Amino acid sequence: MEKAIKIIKNRSDIGAGTRGSDMGIDAIEIAAINQGSEYFNEYEFEDVKTHNESIYDKYRSSVAKRIEHVVQQCNRVCHSVKNNLEDDYFPIVLSGDHSSALGTISGIKAAYPDQTLGVIWIDAHADLHSPFTTPSGNIHGMPIAAALGEDNLNFQVNAVAADIQEHWNKMKNIGIDGPKFSADDLVYFGVRDTEEAEDSQIDKLNIRNYKVDEIRYRGLETCVSEALVKLAHCDSIYLSFDVDSLDCDLISYGTGTPVSRGFDQYEIIEIINQVIRTNKVVCIELVEVNPLLDTKGNKMAETAFQVLEAITETIVLPIEV
């Protein structure tokens, strides 16, 4: 039976260090139009209200920029995802910056509080920083830490004001109070640009990271199958795809934090489709397309749409279980 897909458009970039990812969704839609695709006419959608005007605020914490507005944005995404899951939709969330993933994860957990959630995180970055450890203050580097409830105080380098700590605690308790999933139920694909504080967390929490070289050496299907065995006990899976997991030299620099030696789009499609075929995926998110940084026209958005179209075909196909 075909699943009812809902496209959730979250044009927010306030968690990023570089402006422009709020335009990523429109760039993807333009890519579809230019290819003659009716994709964005085929599925229902909703727009999430944004707080992008907060970039003009004069008060800016250096350790958690615009955190009070990111909290509000994540709450909005949380409610949208929760409501759509409860209405039996399959949400495909298209977001600007990756801080939104905290809202998405929180919405899934709020909709299914008694289920064990697994997370597949396809990204060049671990996103395990907190306001206490961040070198940049950009919250798109913090969603996994917030979802796990991890402050990593052993690597604290920043003094964090009381009001920022209060907002950070609110972030960690969006949707439902406490952690949304266990680090045992998190698998990274393609993470290759981390700081010492994040490396310590990956080691301490024993988070599995399938790097690009390992996947190409051992075989993509083998590595994904291994990851799915690790998550076999999970009732549901959330899959997050940050386009900076792609090889910026091969594809495009049209993302806020491009990193070399990443995946190509065909590898991304294969990874995601293999996970979808478990029939446990309840939500997929695509983030961080920034057309303002694209030196190849609209190449990153075109590639993102190629992935989006291919994985959507797999979502709507009947799956034998």
N, C-alpha and C positions, 0 to 999 in steps of 0.2 A: 504494500500500500504506500502510495506516495506521501511523503511527509510534507506538512504545510510549513513552508519556510517564511520567516519574517526577517526582512533586512532592517537592522537597527543602525541608524546613521548618527554617529556621535562626532560631530565636527568640533572637537575640542583639542587644543594644543597647549594648554596652560601648564601641563606637567613637563614640557620639554624645554630644552635650553635654547633651541632655535625655532623661530616662528615659521609657520608655513604648512605644518602637517594637518592643520584644520582644513586645508584645501585639497587634501589627498583624496577624499571621497568624490569630490567633483571631478578631480583629474581621472579617477577610475571610471566614472560615468562617461566622461568625454572619450576615454579609450574605447569603451563599449560602443558608443555612438559611431565613432570613426571606423569601427570594424563592422558596422551594420548589424550589431547585436541588439536584440530586444530584451536582454537580460533584466534590465531595471524596470521594464514594463510587465514582466512576467510574475513578479512576486510582490506581496504586500510589503509596505515599509512604514517605519515611523522615524521621525526626527526627534532626537533628544535635545532639549534646550541646553544652551551652553553658557559659559561664564567667560568667554574669550576677551571681553572688555576689561577683565581684571589685569591684563598685561600693562594697563596704564596706571595701576595703583602705585602710589609713591612708597608705601611701606612694603618692603620686601625682605623677608628673612633670608639670610645667606645660606642657611642649612636646610631649608624646606620652602622653596619659593612658591608663593601663592597657595600654601597648603590649605588654608581655610576654604578656598574656592575649589581646590581639587577634591576636598572632602564632599562638598556639595555636588560636584559633578559625578563623583563615584556613587553617591547615593542615588542620583537620577538614573544612572546606568543600571544600578542594582535593581531599582524598582521596575525599570523597563524589562530587564531580562527575567526577573521573577514573574512578572505578570504574564509575559508571553509564554514562558514555560508552563505556567499553570493553565493557560489557554490552549495548551497542546501544540504550540508552534515550535519549530526548530529555529532558534535565533542565530542569524549570522550577523555578528557585530562588526561594523566598519568604523574604526576609530581613528582619531588623529594620533595623539601620543599614547604611549603604552601604560601610563598611569591608570587609564580607564579599565585595564584588566582586573584591577582590584574590585571595581564595581561589578564587573561581569561575574567574577568568581563568587563574590558575595551574593549576587542575585541567584546564582545556581544553588548555593548552599541554603539560602533562604527558602527557595522553592522546594528543595529536597533535603531538609535538615537531618533526616535519619539515614541518608545515603552516604557511603564512603566515596569521596570524589578523588579521581585521579587527574593529574595535570600534565599535559605534554606541552613543553615550552620551546618553540622553535625560534631561536634568537641568537644574535652574536653576543648578547650580554646576559648576565645572570640576574640582574635587577634585584639584588639581595641587599642593597644598602638601606640604611635608615638615616634619619636626621643626625644621628650620633656619629655615623661613619662616612657620610657622603663627601666626596671631594668637590662636587659641583652644586649641590643643593637642588638638583632637578629631580622631581618626584617620579618621572618616568623610569628612574633607576631604582625604585623602591617597592613596586607592587607585590613582588613575591615575598619580601620581608614582612610587609604589612599583612598579607594573607596568612603567613605562617605565625605572625605575632612575635617576630624576632627583632630585637633591638641591637644585638651583637655588641654589648657594652664592653666586652673584652678588647675591642678595637676602637673604642671611642676616641675621636680626635676633635670633635666639635662640642662647644658649650651650647646647650639647647635651652632657650628661654622657656619659662613655665607655660606660656600660652601656646607655643609651638608643640610642646610635649602634650598638651591637652588635645590639640588638633590631631596629633599623631595617634593618640590613644583612640580618638573617634574613628580614625581611618581603620585601625585594627579591629574595630567592633561594628563595622558597617554590615547590614544584613542580619547577622546574628552575632552575638558576643563571642569573642575568642577566635582561635585559629579556624580557618575554613577547610584546611586539609593538612595532611601530615607530609613532612619532608620525604618520608618513605614512599609516598605516592606521587612524587614529582620526578619527571624525566626531562632533561635538557637535550636538545638537538642543536648542534652548531655553535654552542657558547665558546667563545675564543678571545674575548676582550674583557678581562676582569681585573680588579684590584685586590691587594692582599687581604683586605677585610672580607671580601666576598670569597676568595679562595679558602680562607679559614672556615667560613660557614659551609662551603661545599664539602670540605673534608670532615668537619665536625658532624654535619647532618647526613653525611654519606649519600649525597645526591649524585645520581648517575648522569653523566654528561657524555653523549655520543658526539664526538668531534667529527668534523668533515673527513679528515684523513682516515680515521678508524672505520667510518661507514664505507668509504671507497675501498679500503683494504679488505674488510671482512665481508662486505656485501650489505647493501641497503636492506634487503628483505630480512636477512639474518638479524641485523641490529634492531630493526623495528619489532620483529617477532619476539626478540629477547626482552625489549622494553614492555611489550604487551603481556608477557608472562609475569613480569614484575608487578604490573597493574591488574592482574587477572582477578584479584579479590575486590577490585573497585566496582561499585554499582554503576557509576557514570564517569565520563571523561570529558574534560574541557580541553580544547586545543587552541593554542594561541600562536599566531604566525606574525612575527615582526619581519618586515621586508629587509631589515639590515642583516638577517641571516643569509641573504643572497650575497654572492660575490660582487662587490661594488665595481671592481675592475672589469668584470665580465658583463654585468648587467647595467648598472647605473649608480651614480652617486646621489640619486634623488631620495635621500632619507637623512634624518638628522644626525645619525652617528654611523656613517658607513665604515665597514671593515672588510679588508681584503681576505681572500682565501675562503670564501663561503660556498654555499650551495649554488647550483643552477636551478632554474624554475622546474625542470623535469624531476629533479630529485625531491624538491619540495612537494610536488604533486604526488609522487609515489609514496612519500612518507605519510602525508595526510590521508590519502586514499586507503592505505593499508590500515590505518587507525580507524577510519570511518567504518570499514567493513567488519569491525568487531560488533557493530550495532550498539555500542555503549556511549558514543559521542552524543552529547546533548546540546552543545553550543560550540561554535567556532568564531574566533575573532581574528581580524586582519588589521594591522596597524602600521603607522609611521611612514606612509608614503608622503614625501614632501616635494611637490612639483617645483617649488621655488629654487631648489638645489639641484635640479636635474639638468645636466649639461648635454643631454641627448634628447632634447625635446620633452616628450611625455613618456619616456621609455620605462621608468619604474612603475608608473601607473598601468601602462600597457601590460607589463609582465605580471603585476599583481592581478589584473583582470584575467589574464590567461590562467593563473592559478585558481582564482575564484570560480571561473566558469567550469573548469575541469573538476574541481572537488564538489561543486554543487550537483553536477551530473551524478556523482557517486552517492551523494546524500539522498537524492530522490529515487534512486534505483531500489527495487525491492531486494532485501537482503535475506538469504536463506539462513535460518538458525536452527 
